[in-house]
Amino acid sequence: MEDLGAPVSYLTLAEGAPVYASDGQKVGKVTRVMADLGVDVFEGIVLETGILPPSHRFVDAEQIAELRERGVVLAVDSHLVESLPKHRT
């Protein structure tokens, strides 16, 4: 896994940032940050998987280990990514 930089807030997490599973495998990219800004609660991210055709999965905040300047690290391994709930964009 590449150097993802310093930890960041969900408020600065960029769409398109790469997402890595806990085993270091790149599993897709961030397509949306889910939050309730009115009460400052981070809910999770929508992940576009690299599997063809791409699918969108919701990753709950509790399933995210790290938010970094240049990417996200999940708390689940790559084998569990496809079992995350589907999300319609």
LINWO-V836577 format. One record per pair of residues at least 12 apart in sequence whose C-alpha atoms are under 10 Angstrom apart, sorted by the first residue. I is the first residue (numbers start at 0). J is the second residue. If there is no record, write none. Layout:
# LINWO-V836577
i = [I:I]
j = [J:J]
This chain:
# LINWO-V836577
i = [0:0:0:0:0:0:0:1:1:1:1:1:2:2:2:2:3:3:3:3:3:3:3:3:3:3:4:4:4:4:4:5:5:5:5:5:5:6:6:6:6:6:6:6:7:7:7:7:7:7:7:8:8:8:8:8:9:9:9:9:9:9:9:9:9:9:9:9:10:10:10:10:10:11:11:11:11:12:12:12:12:12:12:12:12:12:12:13:13:13:13:13:13:13:13:13:14:14:14:14:14:14:14:14:14:15:15:15:15:15:15:15:15:15:16:16:16:16:16:16:16:16:16:16:16:17:17:17:17:17:17:17:17:18:18:18:18:18:18:18:18:18:18:18:19:19:19:19:19:19:19:19:19:19:20:20:20:20:20:20:20:20:20:20:20:20:21:21:21:21:21:21:21:21:21:21:22:22:22:22:22:22:22:23:23:23:23:24:24:24:24:25:25:25:25:25:25:26:26:26:26:26:26:26:26:26:26:26:26:27:27:27:27:27:27:27:27:27:27:27:28:28:28:28:28:28:28:28:28:29:29:29:29:29:29:29:29:29:29:30:30:30:30:30:30:30:30:31:31:31:31:31:31:31:31:32:32:32:32:32:33:33:33:33:33:34:40:41:41:41:42:42:42:42:42:43:43:43:43:43:43:43:44:44:44:44:44:44:44:44:45:45:45:45:45:45:45:45:46:46:46:46:46:47:47:48:48:50:54:54:54:54:54:55:55:55:55:55:55:55:56:56:56:56:56:56:56:56:56:57:57:57:57:57:57:58:58:58:58:58:58:58:58:59:59:59:60:60:61:61:62:62:62:63]
j = [19:20:22:23:24:25:72:19:23:25:69:70:67:68:69:70:16:17:65:66:67:68:69:70:71:72:66:67:68:69:70:65:66:67:68:69:70:65:66:67:68:69:70:71:65:66:67:68:69:70:71:41:65:66:67:68:32:33:34:39:40:41:42:43:44:60:66:67:32:34:36:39:41:32:66:67:68:29:31:32:44:66:67:68:69:70:71:28:29:30:31:32:67:68:69:70:28:29:30:31:32:44:45:46:70:27:28:29:30:31:46:47:69:70:28:29:30:31:46:66:67:68:69:70:71:29:30:46:47:69:70:71:72:46:47:48:63:65:66:69:70:71:72:73:63:65:70:71:72:73:74:75:76:77:63:64:71:72:73:74:75:76:77:78:79:80:63:64:65:71:72:73:74:75:76:77:72:73:74:75:76:77:78:72:73:76:77:72:76:77:78:48:49:70:71:72:77:46:47:48:49:50:72:73:76:77:78:80:81:46:47:48:49:50:53:54:55:56:71:80:44:45:46:47:48:49:55:70:71:44:45:46:47:48:55:56:58:70:71:44:45:46:47:48:55:56:88:43:44:45:46:47:55:57:88:44:45:46:57:58:45:57:58:59:60:60:60:59:60:61:57:58:59:60:61:57:58:59:60:61:62:63:56:57:58:59:60:62:63:71:57:58:59:84:85:86:87:88:58:80:83:85:86:86:88:80:81:81:81:85:86:87:88:81:83:84:85:86:87:88:80:81:82:83:84:85:86:87:88:80:83:84:85:86:87:73:74:75:80:83:84:85:86:73:83:84:73:74:73:74:74:75:83:75]
